C-alpha cells in the first residue's frame, strides 16, 4: 500500500491507458521519467505482496524496507535538493558576476 500511496502523491495515475490496472503498470509508468527508482519500488512491492498474501517475510526484510522507504521519501517527496538548488541560485544571483547568472 505504501507504494500505491507514494505514486498517488507523485501524481502517477491509477489507470494507465492500454494497461491492466495494477501496481506494476503504475511503477513502470513512473519509471518512464525516473528509471533509477523502478527497482526500488518493485522491491518494496514484492516484499509487500509476499507479506500480505503469504505472511512469509522476516522482520529483517521489513526493517530493510523501512530504510528504503525513508531514503525514497527523502529523494522524491522532501525535495531537499530542490531547496539546495534554489539557495544556490539565490546566492549566485546575489554574489555572482552577471555572466554567471
Secondary structure, 3 states (H helix, E strand, C coil): CHHHHHHHHCCCCCCCCCCCCCHHHHHHHHHCCCHHHHHHHHHHHHHHHHHHHCCCCCHHHHHHHHHHHHHHHHHHHHCHHHHHHHHHHHHHHHHCCHHHC
